[in-house]
């Protein structure tokens, strides 16, 4: 979910034939409005998916669901939510701050957007990555944090230092106009 920023429904609808684990590794989603989008897969994600598919003995050319519940049926959105909560509780044993977090599947999508933004990816590219019809929608996900603001300020200061100062010279017509007010 994090690699692709996919909606939870896109993940549970994923079939084996939607994955391409050979070069270039990618996944094809059928998203909102029945729109298709392709997302590249990171090498780590590809490695995990290959092992997972192999362990289950799935045929990569089939319409078989990739993610299944304990009965072998297609995982539901509620199943994903349950698993996320379960593993968040387990992780909270190591990192207690997670006990105060309300983590849900959409949090992963939001985290993907913020991660891409912090990595320097422009908003239109993030919008395409997430499958948004409008960059405005993506703007709600990509909140700028305090550290990003500090970095932007540092860049702006650097640019300002490189610009030659402009000296203002009074103009008689401007001074006359101001006096007439």
N, C-alpha and C positions, 0 to 999 in steps of 0.2 A: 504494500500500500504506500509506503513512504517513497520508494523508488519512483513510482509512477504518479503519485498524488491522486490516484483513482478514487472515485466515489465508491462507497461500500457496495452499492448495487452492481457496479461495474466489476468489482472483484468477485462477488458471488456468482455472477453470470459468466465468468471466464471459463472457457472450454480449452481443452488441450491444444486444439488446432489454432487457437488464438496466440499461442506462444511460439516464438522462433528463437530457439536457444543456440542455434549455430550462428556464425558471424554473418551479419551484424545482429546481435541479440536484441530482440524487441518484443513488445506485446501490443496486440490490437484490441482496442476496447470499442464496444458499442455503447455510446453514452446517451445523455439526454437528447431528446429530439431525434433519436435513432441515427445520430451522427457517429461516424467511425473516426477514431484517431489512433495514431501509432506512437508509442513511447519507447525510447531506447531503454535497455536494461544495463545496469552496472555489472561489471564482472562478478562482484560478490553475490548479487541477486541471481545472476545466471547460474552460478555454481550451486547455490542452495536449491534453486528450482530443478536443476538437473538431478541432483541427489534425491529430491522429493519425488519427482516423476518416476525415477528409476525404482525407488523403494516401493512405490505403489504399483509398479508395473503397468503404467498407463501408456496407451498408444497415442503418440503426439499428433497423429492425423485425425483423431476421433473427436466427436462432439462431447466426450465425457467431461464432466465438471472437474476442474483442477482441485478445488477446495471442497472437502466433504465433511459431513459430521460423523459421529461414531457409528452410525448405522449405514454409512456408505452413500448417503443421499447428499444432494447439493447443500452446502452450507447456506444458512440464511443470514440476513442482516443482523438478526437478533443473536445468532450463533457467533458472529464476528464480535459483536458487542460483549457477549459473555466471555469469550476468550481473551479479549483485550483487558477486561476488568480483572479476570483471573490472573493473568500474567503481570498486570500492574500491581496487584496485591503482593505477588511473589517478589517483584522487584523492590517493593516498598520495604521489605525486610533488610535489604542492603542499603537502600536510599530512602530513609523515612520521610523525606519531604514529599514523596509521591503519595503518601496517605491523604494529603490535603488536596490532591488534584482530582478534578472531574475529567477523566479521560474517556473519550468516546471515538468511534471511527472517524468522525469528521475532524477531530483534533489532529489526526495523522495527515489528512489532506492539507489542513492549515499549516502544519509544521513543514510540509514539503514546500509550500509557497514561500514561507519565511526563510527556509534554508536556501532556496534558489535565489531569493532576493539578496540575502547576506553574502552569497557567493558571487554577486555581481551580475547576475542574469537580469536582463531588462524585463520590464513589466509585460510588453507584448509577447515575448517568448514564454514567459510564465503562463500567460493567458492561454496560449496554444497548448502548452504542456498539460494544463489542467482541463482543457476542453471547454473553455468559456467562450461564449459568443461575443462577449464584450470585455474590453480591458477594464472597464468600470467595475465589473463584477470581481475581477481579480484584485482590484485595489482594496476591497474589504478584507481579503485574506492577508495581503502583504502589508501588515502594520510595521511601521518603522520603530525600532526600539531605541533606547537612549544611546547605546553605543554607536549605532548607525548614524544618529544625529551628530555625535561628537566627531566621527570620521568625516562626515559631510562638512562640518564646520572647519575642520583642519584642512581639507582640500580647498575650501573657499578662501581661507586665509592665505594659503600658498598661491593661489591664483591672484588674489588682491595684491600680494607683494610683488608680483611680476609685472603689474600694470603701472605705467608711468603716471605720477600724480598730475592731475589737471588743475591748473591755477585759474581762478575766476578773475576776470578783469571787468570792472564795472563799465556798463554801457550808458552813455548819457541818456539815450531814449528810454531805457528801462528805468533808470533812476527818476526821470521826469514822470513816467507813467505811474510809478509807485507813489511819488509825491502827490499826484493828482487824486489818489484814492482817498 
